[in-house]
Amino acid sequence: MKRRLAEMFDDLSGKRAALIAYATAFYPDRDTSARVIRAMVEGGADAIEIGIPFSDPVLDGPVIQKSSAAALDAGATTPGVLDLVAELRRETVKPLVLMSYYNPVLRYGLERFARDAVAAGADAAVIPDLPVEEMHPLKRACYTAGLDTVAFCSLTTSPERMRVAGSMSSGFLYCAALLGTTGPREEISPELAPFLQRIRENVTCPVAVGLGISTPEQCSHVGGLAEAVIVGSALVRLVGTDGESLDPLQRAVEALAGVLNAVKS
């Protein structure tokens, strides 16, 4: 049986890039975060990256740091997030990707985490602070359980390391569009296109680009270069803290999805 991420990329191949929208689980609370993800799905996101809140999110900028802290205050735990994923899986067939820092996964237990994630209906694990050279134990646990893995590359990654990252990635390769933490940026780095060309020369799996992408124009540009575009902070910022209305969030996702629908790869 083909996995959901592979099916998504196959379905969109030659048509357009996928839109992967990021949401922090339990932000601003559990039930609202479920509504946030539903709004993203209804707005046209092709897959959802669900962040497991962590106390020291070193890759993330102020927006996601704040959302993670608020989610922990709202009672977020790894089992709680998996329960949320299980609820959402009953409502959608779109890929659900878990993003977590390594410490919560290690404490939970690699095999247990992979097994429980699959049982909940998750499709892949993204661990941004886990170097590719140290991914083998996680890769083995996820392979056994049937959970896809996602490794990272940055603008400064060497070709040798790109190949290692590609071998560790079964869902897609996460390519950072900038150096630094997450958060909207005014411009896409001119180094992105040659960087992705080097990726193509060394990696065969689908490529998703994230970090710093926030506007339809940026989405359009990146969508012409990669198989997927990941948008995070710009959407998390629209959630606010009360969750009373998710209309602005859904309209933003619709706009980004509409732009990508017009971009032919």
C-alpha angles and dihedrals in degrees: 000000000000115000118243097246093050090048091050093052092044092050092050097040111127091006111071145314120279121247113228111190121200125219129176109232114239093015115166085352137328100268094043091050088055088053090048092055092046089052090052092050092047090047092060107267110156094209137004126227108206116201120217103216117244132184095232109036097175097177094051130088128222097286097056092035089058093046091049093051091048091048091053089051087052090058104265116171132164093253089047092053091049089052089052090051090051090053092050093045089063088060105042141034093203117114116272113202122194118219115195138153113244100251096068091046093048092049091048090050124256097242093041092048094050093045095047092044091056091045089053091051101256117150105200146004124231115193108179098184096050111098114227090238088063098042097093098095091048091044091053093049092048094045091053092049096043096248118141119233129218124202129191136239128182135198090270098048113127121234090248091055091045089060092050091048090050091052089052094050121083098157102040140309114258109220117192113225092206144020113256136032131331121279140104118296130194095229140025113240113259086223092067098085096050089043091055090047089057088048090054090052092055108027133056102188123093115282124225121188122208144154120081097017111131115135132069089242092055090045090053093050095048092041089064091055106042144036092243142019120212119206118186125143095039089059097039089054090059093058094070120184104284100051090207095138128021095180094107090051094049092046090051092051090047090052093050092045090048092053092050090047088060095049113088115203 
